[in-house]
Every structure is written in C-alpha cells, then in structure tokens.
Amino acid sequence: EAGVAQSPRYKIIEKRQSVAFWCNPISGHATLYWYQQILGQGPKLLIQFQNNGVVDDSQLPKDRFSAERLKGVDSTLKIQPAKLEDSAVYLCASSSLAGGRNEQFFGPGTRLTVL
Amino acid sequence: AQSVTQLGSHVSVSEGALVLLRCNYSSSVPPYLFWYVQYPNQGLQLLLKYTTGATLVKGINGFEAEFKKSETSFHLTKPSAHMSDAAEYFCAVSVFETSGSRLTFGEGTQLTVNP
C-alpha cells in the first residue's frame, strides 16, 4: 500500500513570496490533515478535511494560509505572502475515519525555508 | 481542551540500557493516547496507541507504554536500547469532538543512544 505522498520535499523562498504544497493521501482515506512543525516543537494541526469539506481550520492563519481538497482526494496548502516565521516542516496526514482512535498516517513532509 | 507534556527534551542512554520517555496529558474526557517516532527528514510513524481496554500497550520495535489514569501518564519504555532507536519521539492525545478529532502533540523528546 502506497503511503502519503508530498511534494516538494524542500522549498526555499524569499519573504513575501507565495508557495504551495501538494499532498496525496492513502487511497480510500477520507480524512486529511495538514500540520505545521516548527523546529524543536511538536506538529500543530492547521486544518482537517473530511472528504472535500473542512472539519477544523481553527488554527489556520487565514490571512495568509489557504487549503483546498478538490474531489476529496489530493490537497494543496498555500501560503501567500510568506513570512520568516513560516519556516517549518509541513506535514500531511490521512486516516480512514475521523474518529479520535484512528491512526493518522504521515507523509515525509515539506521543509520550507523563508529567507 | 487537551494538552501533552513530555518531560525532558533530550534523553541519552547507553546501548542495552532501559529507555524511559515520560509523557503526561491533560484531558477533560477519556483520551486516546499515541506515541509516534520521527527519524531525520521523515514523517511520523506510529509506535503504539491506547484507546480503551488493557492499559499496558505493546507497540513496534519492542516499545510499550502504560496508561495510568490516576497519574495522567503514558510513559514509553523499552527494556534494551538499540542504536537504531535514536530518533525523536512524540506523545500525542486525541479526543473525539463534534468538530472532529484533533491530535495534540507534545514538544518531543530526542533520544540519543550511545555505544
């Protein structure tokens, strides 16, 4: 079974530029998550999708971050414009159900450096 | 709201020694608890989880954890450390809410294994 795929793996941009990350979850997984992991910290949930609907985006900085999950499969996370403090690893995860007991499977992440 | 505290951001053990990584949680409802491991430049991999039932949970790679409700703890142990265990470990708590299930992570513990 293929795991969660993310691209690109690394991205370096200047502040105020835009950037987009892509995630392809495990086939059949209805729930998709985006996390931000700042160096030295645990991952923090940005947004959760159930199929193509948003379940929880309370931690997403909506003035600069946006995310979509068209057709309930792939997802993109965009930052526009980027700030220095956005430097982090962005992790995508998926699970078969939204229930709290279900395992989330993580992709390798995209490491973003904002200069 | 739930939270996780991992005691000790860095733990160093000798190869063959006992590994003990500490995790305390806070939750207003019965939690689901998880331990994830993260190797450099990789995503998170589930080691083990507690949902309901037996409080001693066995996971992959010889790790186990015990849920102690009275102490609000979920410490991770392994009887004999291997060089390959060197990685960052994250404890996480999840509760199922009407808005979905949010996985809240601790700050992580970096495990070093000395030869």
HADDOCK unambig.tbl for C-alpha pairs under 7 A between the chains (distance, minus, plus):
assign (segid A and resid 41 and name CA) (segid B and resid 107 and name CA) 4.70 0.50 0.50
assign (segid A and resid 41 and name CA) (segid B and resid 108 and name CA) 6.58 0.50 0.50
assign (segid A and resid 42 and name CA) (segid B and resid 105 and name CA) 5.46 0.50 0.50
assign (segid A and resid 42 and name CA) (segid B and resid 106 and name CA) 5.57 0.50 0.50
assign (segid A and resid 42 and name CA) (segid B and resid 107 and name CA) 4.43 0.50 0.50
assign (segid A and resid 42 and name CA) (segid B and resid 108 and name CA) 5.86 0.50 0.50
assign (segid A and resid 43 and name CA) (segid B and resid 105 and name CA) 6.22 0.50 0.50
assign (segid A and resid 55 and name CA) (segid B and resid 99 and name CA) 5.87 0.50 0.50
assign (segid A and resid 55 and name CA) (segid B and resid 100 and name CA) 6.23 0.50 0.50
assign (segid A and resid 56 and name CA) (segid B and resid 99 and name CA) 6.30 0.50 0.50
assign (segid A and resid 98 and name CA) (segid B and resid 100 and name CA) 6.14 0.50 0.50
assign (segid A and resid 98 and name CA) (segid B and resid 101 and name CA) 6.12 0.50 0.50
assign (segid A and resid 99 and name CA) (segid B and resid 96 and name CA) 5.99 0.50 0.50
assign (segid A and resid 99 and name CA) (segid B and resid 100 and name CA) 6.99 0.50 0.50
assign (segid A and resid 99 and name CA) (segid B and resid 101 and name CA) 5.84 0.50 0.50
assign (segid A and resid 100 and name CA) (segid B and resid 32 and name CA) 6.68 0.50 0.50
assign (segid A and resid 100 and name CA) (segid B and resid 94 and name CA) 5.39 0.50 0.50
assign (segid A and resid 100 and name CA) (segid B and resid 95 and name CA) 5.32 0.50 0.50
assign (segid A and resid 100 and name CA) (segid B and resid 96 and name CA) 4.84 0.50 0.50
assign (segid A and resid 100 and name CA) (segid B and resid 101 and name CA) 4.79 0.50 0.50
assign (segid A and resid 101 and name CA) (segid B and resid 32 and name CA) 5.92 0.50 0.50
assign (segid A and resid 101 and name CA) (segid B and resid 51 and name CA) 5.88 0.50 0.50
assign (segid A and resid 106 and name CA) (segid B and resid 43 and name CA) 5.48 0.50 0.50
assign (segid A and resid 106 and name CA) (segid B and resid 44 and name CA) 5.63 0.50 0.50
assign (segid A and resid 106 and name CA) (segid B and resid 45 and name CA) 6.98 0.50 0.50
assign (segid A and resid 107 and name CA) (segid B and resid 43 and name CA) 5.28 0.50 0.50
assign (segid A and resid 108 and name CA) (segid B and resid 41 and name CA) 6.95 0.50 0.50
assign (segid A and resid 108 and name CA) (segid B and resid 42 and name CA) 4.61 0.50 0.50
assign (segid A and resid 108 and name CA) (segid B and resid 43 and name CA) 4.06 0.50 0.50
assign (segid A and resid 109 and name CA) (segid B and resid 42 and name CA) 6.91 0.50 0.50
assign (segid A and resid 109 and name CA) (segid B and resid 43 and name CA) 5.98 0.50 0.50
